[in-house]
């Protein structure tokens, strides 16, 4: 730090940058692994106890009320100086630091449109005029009681890419494509190929930042309940970062973005309808980027992404 007449001046090389707010929430959650559920407990940390509780809830399809009763019962048995959540809400709140949101988006039963963005408040399809919700006999008009004919699940891309840089397990690997040794005449990674180098030549500002992410998109439908005779099919849209080294491509690199559940009619002919949230997010990551924290370099940077 240098002092002058204008006040203190900080040299960024003299100290590490603090994580941005989203990254800090993640590290606060990770810190709970070092906190005992109660003083002297050697079997569980606060985080492991909460994740075990949530796992039991979803594994056995327990209601929120049942989970609240379990939390209350456990709290009655353990010492008073404890960090065990009092109810299901507190357990979920701790895990929110992971920042892995899932958005439910209603869609037209005929796959004409999705109720998203400017169309999120519509009650009928603007193309075929089919109702958005199934008929109900309930008097209440609350949207909580309404059941859509069809819906999709969107797993936002940006926070999942940010987590790859927030973790010591994957952070350095996300820059491997730019830092690995290249052997002349040998292609061991997509970054060694002519197509990658041509892209770098066409977009030099993007290529200059090794943190920027290169992505590939694919999809394929399958029937998760085929053996049970159900007619539902699932169409996941999978986005994979090319940054990671080859030996990690089957581990951390797969990111599920949109999972589309359909009946006997598959969405192949109208798949673009369901890609709207992903396209909007990819446009934002290309033109604007997102503030992201690099745990190994202790620096914040603007992460951009391109679909190769």
TORZASE-375144 format. One line per field, with one value per residue (C-alpha): residue in one letter; z, x, y; residue number from 1; chain. Coordinates in pm, 1 decimal, padded with zeros to 6 digits, always signed. Each point is the difference from the previous one (the first is absolute). Layout:
resn <- a | ... .
w <- Z | ... .
u <- X | ... .
v <- Y | ... .
resi <- NUM | ... .
chain <- A | ... .
***
This chain:
resn <- x | x | x | x | x | x | x | x | x | x | x | x | x | x | x | x | x | x | x | x | x | x | x | x | x | x | x | x | x | x | x | x | x | x | x | x | x | x | x | x | x | x | x | x | x | x | x | x | x | x | x | x | x | x | x | x | x | x | x | x | x | x | x | x | x | x | x | x | x | x | x | x | x | x | x | x | x | x | x | x | x | x | x | x | x | x | x | x | x | x | x | x | x | x | x | x | x | x | x | x | x | x | x | x | x | x | x | x | x | x | x | x | x | x | x | x | x | x | x | x | x | x | x | x | x | x | x | x | x | x | x | x | x | x | x | x | x | x | x | x | x | x | x | x | x | x | x | x | x | x | x | x | x | x | x | x | x | x | x | x | x | x | x | x | x | x | x | x | x | x | x | x | x | x | x | x | x | x | x | x | x | x | x | x | x | x | x | x | x | x | x | x | x | x | x | x | x | x | x | x | x | x | x | x | x | x | x | x | x | x | x | x | x | x | x | x | x | x | x | x | x | x | x | x | x | x | x | x | x | x | x | x | x | x | x | x | x | x | x | x | x | x | x | x | x | x | x | x | x | x | x | x | x | x | x | x | x | x | x | x | x | x | x | x | x | x | x | x | x | x | x | x | x | x | x | x | x | x | x | x | x | x | x | x | x | x | x | x | x | x | x | x | x | x | x | x | x | x | x | x | x | x | x | x | x | x | x | x .
w <- +00000.0 | -00094.1 | +00185.2 | -00179.0 | +00030.8 | -00165.7 | +00253.8 | -00003.5 | -00332.9 | -00023.1 | -00225.8 | -00111.9 | +00000.4 | +00373.6 | +00108.4 | -00110.0 | -00122.1 | +00208.2 | -00159.1 | -00156.3 | +00199.7 | -00182.9 | +00050.4 | +00365.3 | +00066.6 | -00138.5 | +00225.2 | +00304.4 | -00066.9 | -00037.9 | +00333.1 | +00170.6 | -00060.8 | +00280.8 | +00244.5 | +00225.4 | +00039.5 | +00372.7 | +00197.5 | +00004.9 | -00284.6 | -00210.2 | -00247.6 | -00181.3 | -00086.9 | -00046.2 | -00378.5 | -00000.8 | +00239.9 | -00218.5 | -00325.8 | +00163.7 | +00117.0 | -00346.7 | -00159.7 | +00225.8 | -00076.0 | -00377.1 | -00000.2 | +00189.1 | -00138.4 | +00342.0 | +00032.1 | +00128.0 | +00316.9 | +00060.6 | -00042.7 | +00249.5 | +00254.9 | -00050.4 | +00054.4 | +00315.4 | +00134.8 | -00064.3 | +00165.2 | +00311.2 | +00037.3 | -00056.1 | +00228.6 | +00003.9 | -00143.2 | -00352.5 | -00366.8 | -00115.9 | -00211.4 | +00175.3 | -00309.9 | -00371.2 | -00090.9 | +00194.1 | -00162.4 | -00349.0 | +00087.8 | +00087.4 | -00331.4 | -00200.7 | +00006.1 | -00264.7 | -00237.1 | -00230.9 | -00096.6 | -00187.1 | -00177.8 | -00083.0 | -00322.6 | -00119.3 | -00367.4 | -00242.0 | -00019.5 | -00376.9 | +00039.6 | -00172.6 | +00264.4 | +00354.2 | +00263.9 | +00054.9 | -00024.2 | -00140.0 | -00026.8 | +00360.9 | +00110.9 | -00288.5 | +00084.9 | -00353.7 | -00283.5 | -00233.8 | -00302.3 | +00052.4 | +00290.8 | +00209.4 | +00376.8 | +00201.7 | +00307.5 | +00049.4 | +00102.8 | +00375.4 | +00227.3 | +00266.4 | +00064.4 | +00072.1 | -00298.3 | +00157.2 | -00251.5 | +00262.7 | -00040.0 | -00380.7 | -00180.5 | -00345.7 | -00284.1 | -00068.7 | +00138.7 | -00044.3 | +00246.7 | -00073.2 | +00178.0 | -00037.8 | -00163.2 | +00151.9 | +00372.4 | -00091.9 | -00199.9 | +00288.0 | +00238.4 | -00220.0 | +00071.1 | +00367.1 | +00080.6 | +00044.8 | -00157.0 | -00341.6 | -00011.3 | -00145.8 | -00244.1 | -00152.4 | -00124.8 | -00113.1 | -00365.6 | -00008.6 | +00231.1 | -00101.7 | -00202.2 | -00369.3 | -00190.3 | -00362.8 | -00237.2 | +00279.3 | +00090.4 | +00360.6 | +00059.7 | -00202.0 | +00064.7 | -00216.8 | -00300.7 | -00296.3 | +00070.2 | +00351.5 | -00127.9 | -00275.9 | +00259.7 | +00205.7 | -00308.9 | -00075.2 | +00362.7 | +00150.7 | +00298.6 | +00105.6 | -00050.7 | +00203.3 | +00323.3 | +00091.9 | +00247.0 | -00280.3 | -00057.3 | -00323.9 | -00006.4 | -00203.5 | -00006.0 | -00065.5 | +00075.9 | -00019.0 | +00121.9 | +00218.5 | +00196.8 | +00372.8 | +00077.6 | -00304.1 | +00200.5 | +00185.2 | -00322.5 | +00045.7 | -00312.3 | +00137.4 | -00158.7 | +00123.4 | -00225.1 | +00181.1 | -00168.8 | +00106.4 | -00014.0 | +00055.0 | +00053.1 | -00231.7 | +00240.3 | +00211.0 | -00080.7 | -00175.5 | +00314.1 | +00167.6 | -00285.3 | +00156.7 | +00351.7 | +00086.1 | -00353.7 | -00067.7 | +00084.2 | -00038.8 | -00096.7 | -00112.4 | +00072.1 | -00199.1 | +00097.5 | -00267.0 | -00063.0 | -00308.1 | -00225.8 | +00011.9 | -00053.0 | -00281.7 | -00254.5 | +00237.3 | +00214.2 | -00070.1 | +00200.0 | +00316.8 | -00065.1 | +00053.2 | +00358.1 | -00097.2 | -00308.4 | +00206.0 | +00258.4 | -00264.8 | -00166.0 | +00334.4 | +00071.1 | -00344.0 | -00009.5 | +00367.5 | +00218.0 | +00371.5 | +00300.4 | +00117.5 | +00266.9 | -00071.7 | +00323.9 | -00099.6 | -00118.6 | +00263.8 | -00264.5 | -00137.0 | -00376.7 | -00265.6 | -00131.7 | -00355.9 | -00193.0 | -00362.0 | -00147.2 | -00231.1 .
u <- +00000.0 | +00129.4 | -00108.8 | -00020.9 | -00184.5 | -00308.1 | -00026.9 | +00090.3 | +00076.0 | -00021.4 | +00216.5 | -00209.0 | +00312.9 | +00048.3 | -00309.9 | -00258.9 | -00337.8 | -00304.3 | -00255.7 | -00306.7 | -00326.4 | -00116.1 | +00334.0 | +00011.5 | -00334.5 | +00148.1 | +00307.8 | -00215.7 | -00189.4 | +00324.9 | +00124.1 | -00285.2 | +00192.9 | +00234.6 | -00282.5 | -00108.0 | -00370.8 | +00063.3 | +00325.8 | +00177.7 | -00194.6 | +00242.8 | -00239.5 | -00158.9 | +00067.3 | -00283.9 | +00014.8 | +00017.5 | -00295.6 | -00210.4 | +00087.8 | -00081.3 | -00334.4 | -00087.3 | +00110.8 | -00233.3 | -00287.5 | +00028.0 | +00096.9 | -00317.2 | -00227.4 | -00065.6 | -00223.7 | +00130.3 | -00205.1 | +00154.0 | +00348.4 | -00084.6 | -00108.6 | +00323.7 | +00208.4 | -00195.6 | +00039.0 | +00377.3 | +00040.7 | -00175.3 | +00254.6 | +00329.2 | +00169.9 | -00143.7 | +00315.7 | -00053.9 | -00003.6 | -00264.6 | -00271.7 | -00333.1 | -00203.6 | +00015.0 | +00008.3 | +00323.9 | +00157.3 | -00083.5 | +00126.9 | +00344.1 | +00023.7 | -00095.8 | +00367.0 | +00056.2 | -00197.0 | -00125.2 | -00342.7 | -00262.1 | -00278.5 | -00332.5 | -00140.3 | -00349.3 | -00050.8 | -00288.1 | -00122.6 | +00056.1 | +00352.9 | -00099.2 | +00161.0 | +00133.6 | -00140.9 | +00322.7 | +00123.6 | -00267.2 | -00241.2 | +00036.4 | -00340.7 | -00209.8 | -00274.7 | -00049.7 | +00237.2 | +00027.7 | +00013.9 | -00246.4 | -00195.5 | +00025.7 | -00033.6 | +00319.5 | -00144.3 | -00203.3 | -00366.3 | -00058.1 | -00303.0 | +00168.5 | -00157.9 | +00333.3 | +00166.0 | +00344.0 | +00265.3 | +00146.7 | -00304.2 | +00014.5 | +00169.7 | +00149.2 | -00056.3 | +00373.0 | +00320.9 | +00376.2 | +00287.7 | +00277.4 | +00334.8 | +00168.7 | +00342.7 | +00178.7 | +00008.5 | +00115.7 | +00290.8 | +00085.0 | +00016.9 | +00267.3 | +00220.4 | -00101.6 | +00122.8 | +00365.3 | -00085.1 | -00087.1 | +00127.9 | +00347.8 | -00141.5 | -00226.4 | +00313.8 | +00172.5 | -00092.2 | +00219.7 | +00281.2 | +00076.5 | +00309.5 | -00069.3 | +00189.8 | +00061.6 | -00215.6 | -00203.2 | -00359.9 | -00062.6 | -00277.0 | -00249.5 | +00212.6 | +00277.0 | -00229.3 | -00018.8 | -00366.1 | +00084.7 | +00295.9 | -00215.2 | -00256.2 | +00279.5 | +00116.9 | -00351.1 | -00066.1 | +00336.2 | -00149.4 | -00190.4 | +00304.3 | +00225.5 | -00182.0 | +00074.5 | -00291.3 | -00256.3 | -00198.6 | -00047.6 | -00318.4 | -00155.8 | -00371.6 | -00174.6 | -00327.9 | -00161.3 | -00332.8 | -00059.6 | -00282.7 | +00083.1 | -00300.9 | +00019.5 | +00000.9 | -00312.3 | -00192.5 | -00035.1 | -00020.5 | +00198.2 | +00331.8 | +00279.2 | +00202.9 | +00303.7 | +00195.1 | +00361.2 | +00266.0 | +00362.4 | +00299.1 | +00291.7 | +00246.2 | +00052.4 | +00272.5 | -00098.6 | +00014.7 | -00268.1 | -00250.5 | -00205.0 | +00003.7 | -00056.4 | -00046.5 | -00360.0 | -00254.6 | -00370.9 | -00181.8 | -00350.4 | -00188.0 | -00321.4 | -00265.3 | -00251.9 | -00273.1 | -00021.5 | +00085.3 | +00370.3 | +00123.0 | +00244.7 | -00189.3 | -00037.2 | +00310.7 | +00092.9 | -00305.6 | +00151.3 | +00349.3 | -00102.5 | +00133.5 | +00329.2 | +00040.3 | -00062.6 | +00258.1 | +00258.5 | -00047.1 | +00058.6 | +00312.3 | +00140.8 | -00067.8 | +00007.0 | +00136.6 | -00034.8 | +00209.5 | +00176.7 | +00258.2 | +00313.1 | +00088.4 | +00357.9 | +00096.6 | -00214.1 | -00134.4 | -00335.1 | -00034.7 | -00267.8 | -00085.4 | -00128.2 | -00104.1 | -00035.4 | -00192.1 | +00246.9 .
v <- +00000.0 | +00345.6 | +00314.9 | +00334.0 | +00328.6 | -00143.4 | -00281.4 | -00371.4 | -00163.4 | -00378.5 | -00214.2 | -00300.2 | -00216.1 | +00057.5 | -00187.3 | -00254.6 | +00114.4 | -00082.9 | -00234.4 | +00159.3 | -00037.8 | -00313.6 | -00174.8 | +00107.9 | -00170.5 | -00321.3 | +00023.4 | +00080.6 | -00322.1 | -00197.4 | +00144.1 | -00182.1 | -00325.8 | +00111.0 | +00068.6 | -00284.9 | -00062.5 | +00036.9 | +00037.2 | -00335.0 | -00161.9 | -00205.1 | -00160.1 | +00293.9 | +00362.0 | +00246.0 | -00037.6 | -00380.9 | -00021.1 | +00228.4 | -00178.9 | -00336.7 | +00135.2 | +00131.9 | -00326.3 | -00199.8 | +00237.0 | -00032.9 | -00368.6 | -00093.7 | +00276.1 | +00151.3 | +00303.8 | +00332.1 | -00045.4 | -00342.9 | +00148.8 | +00274.4 | -00262.7 | -00196.2 | +00314.3 | +00083.3 | -00355.5 | -00004.7 | +00342.8 | -00129.1 | -00283.4 | +00184.0 | +00255.9 | +00353.4 | +00163.7 | -00133.2 | +00099.2 | -00244.5 | +00169.6 | +00044.0 | -00078.1 | -00077.9 | +00369.6 | +00057.3 | -00306.4 | +00129.0 | +00346.6 | -00137.4 | -00185.5 | +00308.3 | +00098.1 | -00266.5 | +00225.0 | -00274.3 | +00136.8 | -00199.3 | +00187.9 | -00162.9 | +00144.5 | -00086.4 | -00083.6 | -00044.0 | -00358.8 | +00015.4 | +00141.3 | +00325.3 | +00222.2 | +00022.7 | +00233.6 | +00188.8 | +00358.3 | +00230.5 | -00294.6 | -00117.5 | +00134.8 | -00136.5 | -00248.5 | -00134.6 | -00085.9 | +00299.5 | -00234.1 | -00285.2 | +00159.3 | -00316.9 | +00069.9 | +00015.8 | -00176.9 | -00314.1 | +00046.3 | +00005.8 | -00003.2 | +00208.6 | +00338.7 | +00170.5 | +00167.8 | -00009.3 | -00108.3 | -00233.3 | -00224.8 | -00004.0 | -00289.4 | +00066.3 | -00244.4 | -00014.5 | +00149.4 | -00006.6 | +00038.9 | +00247.7 | -00032.9 | +00337.9 | -00020.7 | +00298.2 | -00099.9 | -00351.4 | +00137.1 | +00233.4 | -00296.9 | -00161.2 | +00303.5 | +00021.2 | -00352.6 | -00096.8 | -00336.0 | +00145.3 | +00358.7 | -00062.1 | -00255.9 | +00265.9 | +00179.3 | -00319.8 | +00055.5 | +00312.1 | -00112.6 | -00359.5 | -00083.5 | -00044.2 | -00267.9 | +00087.4 | -00203.7 | -00160.6 | +00087.0 | -00103.2 | +00252.1 | +00203.6 | +00310.8 | -00152.9 | -00032.5 | +00245.1 | +00087.4 | +00123.9 | +00202.3 | +00150.8 | +00108.6 | +00162.8 | +00186.5 | +00127.2 | +00104.8 | +00106.1 | +00186.9 | -00313.1 | -00223.3 | +00231.1 | -00093.1 | -00361.6 | -00002.1 | +00032.4 | -00316.7 | -00194.7 | -00206.6 | -00281.3 | -00082.5 | -00331.0 | -00173.3 | -00342.6 | -00129.5 | -00304.0 | -00158.2 | +00001.2 | -00222.0 | -00228.6 | -00322.7 | +00106.9 | +00053.1 | +00376.3 | +00216.6 | +00294.1 | +00090.9 | +00227.0 | +00228.2 | +00145.8 | +00279.0 | -00059.1 | +00270.8 | -00102.6 | +00232.8 | -00072.8 | +00168.4 | -00309.2 | -00255.9 | -00325.5 | -00215.5 | +00214.3 | +00006.3 | -00281.8 | +00146.5 | +00365.0 | +00127.2 | -00098.1 | +00268.5 | -00072.6 | +00316.0 | -00085.0 | -00319.5 | -00020.8 | -00252.2 | -00091.6 | -00249.7 | -00222.9 | +00297.0 | +00080.6 | +00359.9 | -00069.7 | +00208.2 | +00298.0 | -00027.4 | +00363.9 | +00111.6 | -00144.1 | +00139.0 | +00362.3 | +00036.4 | -00164.6 | +00220.5 | +00313.6 | -00105.8 | -00089.6 | +00341.0 | +00169.6 | -00207.4 | +00085.1 | +00373.6 | +00103.0 | -00281.3 | -00064.8 | +00102.5 | -00319.4 | -00082.9 | -00205.7 | -00182.8 | -00094.4 | +00349.3 | +00175.0 | +00234.5 | +00106.8 | +00004.6 | +00043.6 | -00346.2 | -00024.0 | -00310.3 | -00108.8 | -00292.5 | -00171.8 .
resi <- 1 | 2 | 3 | 4 | 5 | 6 | 7 | 8 | 9 | 10 | 11 | 12 | 13 | 14 | 15 | 16 | 17 | 18 | 19 | 20 | 21 | 22 | 23 | 24 | 25 | 26 | 27 | 28 | 29 | 30 | 31 | 32 | 33 | 34 | 35 | 36 | 37 | 38 | 39 | 40 | 41 | 42 | 43 | 44 | 45 | 46 | 47 | 48 | 49 | 50 | 51 | 52 | 53 | 54 | 55 | 56 | 57 | 58 | 59 | 60 | 61 | 62 | 63 | 64 | 65 | 66 | 67 | 68 | 69 | 70 | 71 | 72 | 73 | 74 | 75 | 76 | 77 | 78 | 79 | 80 | 81 | 82 | 83 | 84 | 85 | 86 | 87 | 88 | 89 | 90 | 91 | 92 | 93 | 94 | 95 | 96 | 97 | 98 | 99 | 100 | 101 | 102 | 103 | 104 | 105 | 106 | 107 | 108 | 109 | 110 | 111 | 112 | 113 | 114 | 115 | 116 | 117 | 118 | 119 | 120 | 121 | 122 | 123 | 124 | 125 | 126 | 127 | 128 | 129 | 130 | 131 | 132 | 133 | 134 | 135 | 136 | 137 | 138 | 139 | 140 | 141 | 142 | 143 | 144 | 145 | 146 | 147 | 148 | 149 | 150 | 151 | 152 | 153 | 154 | 155 | 156 | 157 | 158 | 159 | 160 | 161 | 162 | 163 | 164 | 165 | 166 | 167 | 168 | 169 | 170 | 171 | 172 | 173 | 174 | 175 | 176 | 177 | 178 | 179 | 180 | 181 | 182 | 183 | 184 | 185 | 186 | 187 | 188 | 189 | 190 | 191 | 192 | 193 | 194 | 195 | 196 | 197 | 198 | 199 | 200 | 201 | 202 | 203 | 204 | 205 | 206 | 207 | 208 | 209 | 210 | 211 | 212 | 213 | 214 | 215 | 216 | 217 | 218 | 219 | 220 | 221 | 222 | 223 | 224 | 225 | 226 | 227 | 228 | 229 | 230 | 231 | 232 | 233 | 234 | 235 | 236 | 237 | 238 | 239 | 240 | 241 | 242 | 243 | 244 | 245 | 246 | 247 | 248 | 249 | 250 | 251 | 252 | 253 | 254 | 255 | 256 | 257 | 258 | 259 | 260 | 261 | 262 | 263 | 264 | 265 | 266 | 267 | 268 | 269 | 270 | 271 | 272 | 273 | 274 | 275 | 276 | 277 | 278 | 279 | 280 | 281 | 282 | 283 | 284 | 285 | 286 | 287 | 288 | 289 | 290 | 291 | 292 | 293 | 294 | 295 | 296 | 297 | 298 | 299 | 300 | 301 | 302 | 303 | 304 | 305 | 306 | 307 | 308 .
chain <- A | A | A | A | A | A | A | A | A | A | A | A | A | A | A | A | A | A | A | A | A | A | A | A | A | A | A | A | A | A | A | A | A | A | A | A | A | A | A | A | A | A | A | A | A | A | A | A | A | A | A | A | A | A | A | A | A | A | A | A | A | A | A | A | A | A | A | A | A | A | A | A | A | A | A | A | A | A | A | A | A | A | A | A | A | A | A | A | A | A | A | A | A | A | A | A | A | A | A | A | A | A | A | A | A | A | A | A | A | A | A | A | A | A | A | A | A | A | A | A | A | A | A | A | A | A | A | A | A | A | A | A | A | A | A | A | A | A | A | A | A | A | A | A | A | A | A | A | A | A | A | A | A | A | A | A | A | A | A | A | A | A | A | A | A | A | A | A | A | A | A | A | A | A | A | A | A | A | A | A | A | A | A | A | A | A | A | A | A | A | A | A | A | A | A | A | A | A | A | A | A | A | A | A | A | A | A | A | A | A | A | A | A | A | A | A | A | A | A | A | A | A | A | A | A | A | A | A | A | A | A | A | A | A | A | A | A | A | A | A | A | A | A | A | A | A | A | A | A | A | A | A | A | A | A | A | A | A | A | A | A | A | A | A | A | A | A | A | A | A | A | A | A | A | A | A | A | A | A | A | A | A | A | A | A | A | A | A | A | A | A | A | A | A | A | A | A | A | A | A | A | A | A | A | A | A | A | A .
***
